[in-house]
Amino acid sequence: MLDHDFKESLGYWTCQTAHALEKAMNEELAAHGITYQQWQVLAWLSLAGGEMTQGDLIERLKIEPPTLAGILERMERSGWVVRETDPEDRRKKIVRPTPAVEPVWKRMVTCAKQVRARAFRGLDEATVRQTREVLATVLENLSSDAARREKSA
């Protein structure tokens, strides 16, 4: 009944690792009064070059609009982000970090580096690089498969 060899499943190990990384980040950030969701918002903004629409953030974070609205409201009250109406499409809100978040972001990055150091303890750089490359290929394969399915639908 419900037989599956999870210990041999790359998906199992990937999900378990992602959950452990999230938990470790939550623990590191909590010591500074920062939530993991706030970290995610700023990390996506950083990856995107400094701004994103709320809709894009919802898609990347895989959360509901009211959840993101609450996160952004807290971040706005802290002076970390601003939301502005997109001049090209007034229905969209663009989210941007403020200069006030820089010192907080530096603490967040320090936390991430500490978690990374713990996670990669005992692994040489070649192994870490190869793992990154394998995961990037898996992600690309799955992303391009999803894009093909969307086009054919």
Phi, psi and omega in degrees: 000132179048046183277125175199138181271081183299326184296342178259001185269121176298324177299317178302309183294323179295313180295315180298319179294317179299317179295319179294321177296317179298316180297315180297319178296316178304316181295315180296315183290324183301328179296342180251008180073027182243141178264157178297324179294323175295318176303313181300315179302309182293325178296317178294321177298319178297314179299325182277359179090012172119350177203152176207160172279158176300321179300318178294321177296319178302315180296315183291319183279344181057051178231167180280152180308316180296328179294314178296320180302318179295318178298312182294324177299315178296319180292325176294316179299327178280352180080018184274329181221162170232151174243129180230150177291134177293123182294339180269338179211099187296348177282342184261148174246132177261133180253131180226143173285155177257163176301333182296340182275349183308309180296325178293317180300320179299320177294321179297316180296321176299317177299316181298319179294324177294318178295317179300317180298318177295316183295323185262008180306129178086358179255137177278164184301323180296320179294317179298314180298316180296319178298316178301316181295318179297313180295323177297320179293316178300314179299315179298316179301313182290323179294317181289327175297316180296319180297320177297318180296320180296320181293325183277348182280000000 
